[in-house]
Amino acid sequence: MKNKRSLKRLTGLASVLAVGAIVLAACGSGASTGTSGTQATTTSKGSAVIKGGTVTWAEPPSGAPNYIFPFMSLQYFSVSNLSEFQELMERPLYWFGQGNTPDLNTTLSLANVPVFNTANKTVTVTLKSWKWSNGQPITAQNVMFWMNMLKSDFTGWAAWVPGAFPQNVTNITITNSHTLVFQLNGNYNSHWFTYNELSQITPLPTAWDITSAGGAPGSGGCSSASYSSVTVSLSSSNALTDVSPAAKKCAAVEAFLAGKANAGDLGTYATNPLWQVVDGPWKLSAFDATTGKVTMVPNAGYSGTPKPTISEFVELPFTTDTAEYSQLQSGNVDVGYIPAQDVTAYSGQAFVNGAPAAGSNPSSLSGYTLSPLYSWGINYFPLNFTNTQDGTGPILKQLYVRQAMQSLMNQPLWIKLYASGYGVPTYGPVPVVPPNPFASSFEKSDPYPYNPAHAVSLLKSHGWTVVPNGVSTCTKPGTAANECGQGIPAGAKMSFNYLWATGNTNFENQLKAMQTSWEQAGIQIKLIGKQFSQVIGAATPCKPGATCQWDIANWGGGWSYAPDFYPTGGEIFATGAGSNSGDYSDPVNDANITATHTSTSASSLTTYQDYLAKQLPVIWQPNAAYSLTEIKAGICGVTPQAPTLMLTPEYWYRCKTS
């Protein structure tokens, strides 16, 4: 990939145009392995490509893929489903990840760089001349298919931000088979609109525009409808109703694709003809619905470059990191990861000259090269502000409570103990790594450093009788400055159910350390371990009358900024946003987010992040390296790994040094 070692300040189209093309990455290691019956050719990098063969990759223990349809709700909106599964087969309109940065990658994008008019109120998108695997061209109608479906059910899309995409698009016109013009309802920051709005689009094949098995492509009537003909009604409570016939047709198509016989039937993923129509470099050849094992083969009709060199790519499932490490030590995994508890401790900087730094491997992995991968993201766990069933929602709404909790998070120590030094703290909504110009000095200063005495003082000064190693109790109810706060009765307990994702030993140990730390202020958390998919499935706002099973939820990975690559946080912190798990709502924050969408000034992003760093919409926690990736000798092209976490095994190949 291109050796671009730092992020530029990106506030307009000119910066997008500056992004260059990706070139083939160098080897991950130089030793040789052979594959019977393959032929080797020498690359310009001094290594020999051994064509063919199978390459295996270890899935994270917390998240095997479980959903194939690119349009999905928060329940399925995960890296495991998007970056590590769907996008290998169904390419988004624009691809992000350039070397060690999250920049726009023009080479892997389906469309040319978008063109904005001088007022930034219209944007023209021109597709490249690529094709689907069934030989049909990728056209403007395929983009319109996605937009129409999104418009008919945008509240069901996990990336929805109220008032933003697609509500900020007043109309779309198709000027020719490969060109669309988006008309906007205001003047927008062109960088934000490209990185956070157009980035959400995944063109859908006409073969999917059906409402019954075996239906004629396009018979559903959604892909051929004009954007203006899809009309909906949105209530004050964000309930969406399809009004026009076109909108109802799109809803019927979505219901069919997402239904039990298709996206809902994991056992047929590899045999259902719908999912065999792809435009990415890979096609699904086998899928184990029980374990999550994935087998892919090259899409012979892939229009992009590079074409896959290996003949088969296999994603191996593991229920625990211990099981994966055992297989890694035995040499049974080509590209895997070493658990943080097993890696040699590292005390240096996370990044050196813009690239992730690595220490040394233990002797048992002498045949592997260590390459840490840090996500373009933040780590946190949400608090359920809407849970009135057990009275915890009103408690969590109090800023002083969240400040106390944050003051009990010993991030530097936990990075050392539970990430073996491979991690960075999270102090606010903008990532501090990869090195970038977006994180403000205030956020990076750690507004709430570890201070148990401060946490105890906060609770006592607001009407709580603090019981260290017990449970603190509200003894001064009321709304005065020295009382517990609105909606908190006398006798309320500082005790919370805490869902967490199992499968990672060090993460579990960190949570136990956090549990002990919070006990210093009499804050009790009852740890409830669940599978990753169960935790993210449960971590949604409580609905009136429903039984709520969580107060605090931690799936371990926070948020990776995708498909919202410009870190404004609208998808996760705006009132009513599709991925706002705890239903955080603050009008000042909403206004700050809106400003980042419309202003090209860097100060708008600074204002936004500094406010949330203080207000704590969630509790920030250490952001460990997403993967301490281990690359087996004889596997090349794996590095650099994109911080967007987009998996690109079409660059990988079996190799030997020449």
Sequence and secondary structure as in RCSB ss.txt:
>XXXX:A:sequence
MKNKRSLKRLTGLASVLAVGAIVLAACGSGASTGTSGTQATTTSKGSAVIKGGTVTWAEPPSGAPNYIFPFMSLQ
YFSVSNLSEFQELMERPLYWFGQGNTPDLNTTLSLANVPVFNTANKTVTVTLKSWKWSNGQPITAQNVMFWMNML
KSDFTGWAAWVPGAFPQNVTNITITNSHTLVFQLNGNYNSHWFTYNELSQITPLPTAWDITSAGGAPGSGGCSSA
SYSSVTVSLSSSNALTDVSPAAKKCAAVEAFLAGKANAGDLGTYATNPLWQVVDGPWKLSAFDATTGKVTMVPNA
GYSGTPKPTISEFVELPFTTDTAEYSQLQSGNVDVGYIPAQDVTAYSGQAFVNGAPAAGSNPSSLSGYTLSPLYS
WGINYFPLNFTNTQDGTGPILKQLYVRQAMQSLMNQPLWIKLYASGYGVPTYGPVPVVPPNPFASSFEKSDPYPY
NPAHAVSLLKSHGWTVVPNGVSTCTKPGTAANECGQGIPAGAKMSFNYLWATGNTNFENQLKAMQTSWEQAGIQI
KLIGKQFSQVIGAATPCKPGATCQWDIANWGGGWSYAPDFYPTGGEIFATGAGSNSGDYSDPVNDANITATHTST
SASSLTTYQDYLAKQLPVIWQPNAAYSLTEIKAGICGVTPQAPTLMLTPEYWYRCKTS
>XXXX:A:secstr
     S     SHHHHHT        BS       TT  EEE TTSEEEE S EEEEE  TT       SS  GG
G STTTIIIIIHHHS  SSEEEETTEEEEETTT SB   EE TTSSEEEEEB S B TTS B  HHHHHHHHHHH
HHSGGGSTT  TTSTTTTEEEEEEEETTEEEEEESS   HHHIIIIIGGG     GGG  SSTT  TTTTSSTTS
 GGG  EEE TT  EEE SHHHHHHHHHHHHHHSTTTTT GGGTTT GGGG   SSEEEEEE TTT  EEEEE T
T  SSS   SSEEEEE  SSHHHHHHHHHTT  SEEE  TTTS    S SEETTEE      GGGTTEEEEEE  
SEE EE B TT  SSSHHHHHT HHHHHHHHTT  HHHHHHHHSTT EE   SSS   S  S S HHHHT SS  
 HHHHHHHHHTTTEE  TTS  EE S BSSTTS BTT  TT B EEEEEEE S HHHHHHHHHHHHHHHTTT EE
EEEEE HHHHHHH S   TTS    SEEE S  EE  S  S   HHHHSTT TT TT    HHHHHHHHHHHH  
 HHHHHHHHHHHHHH SSEE  EE SEEEEEETTEES  S  TT    GGG EEEEE 
